């Protein structure tokens, strides 16, 4: 059996982290997060939902950011809950 290993720490060193206000289900494209007012959450930027490297982690492209309500909308819906 072949085991692949990679050091991915460099991918997250300068990353911005946040937390969802509520849990989400599959098939949604709108998320309420704690710090949507940060400029790091910009239209056409990418966000990662889930634990980095986990099988069910999703990378989605941001469509809109509402800094007043803390809501981010993505261009596609989630596949995992």
N, C-alpha and C positions, 0 to 999 in steps of 0.2 A: 504494500500500500504506500502511495506517495502522499506525503504531508507537505503542504505549502505554507510558508510563514512569511509575513511581511511586517516591517516596522512602519506603521501608519501614523505614528505620533506627529510627524511633521505636517500632516494634513489638517490637524486640529489645533496647532499651537496658537495661531492668531484668530481662531474662530470665535464668533459671538454665540453665547448660549442663552437659552430662554426656557420657559416652562409654559405648557398649555394650562389655561385656566380650568378647562373641563376636558374630560376624556372625549375622544372622537371615535366614530365608527367608520367602517369602510364605505366608500362611495360619497365622501364629502370633500368639498374644496374650500371651505371656510373654517378658519381656526381663530380662537380668541387666545392671545398670548399675553404674558405679563408685561413685556417691554417693547411693544410695537411702536412706541414713540421714538426708538433709536433709529438713527439714520442708516444703520447697517441693514435694515429691512427695507430694501428698495425694489421697485418694480423691475422685473427681469432678472433679479438675483435668484439664487437657488437656496432652498432650505432642506435640511435633513430631518425627517421625522423618525424617531426611534433611536436606539442605541447604535453608535457608530460600529459598523462591521457586522451587525446582527442580520440574520436572514430576512427579517421582515421590515428592515429599515427602508424608508422611501426618500427619494430626492425629488422635490417638486419645484417648479418655477413659479415665482411670485407674480401675480397678475395685478393686484391692488393692495395697498396698505392704508388702513384708516387709523391714524395715530390718535384720534379722539376716542374711538371705541376700543382700540386694541385688537382689531380684526384684520387678519391677513387672508386674502383669497388667492388661490393657486390656479394655474391654467388647466390642470387636470385633477381628477378626483383620486382619492386614496384607494389602494387595493387591499390594504390590511387594516385591521382595527386595533 
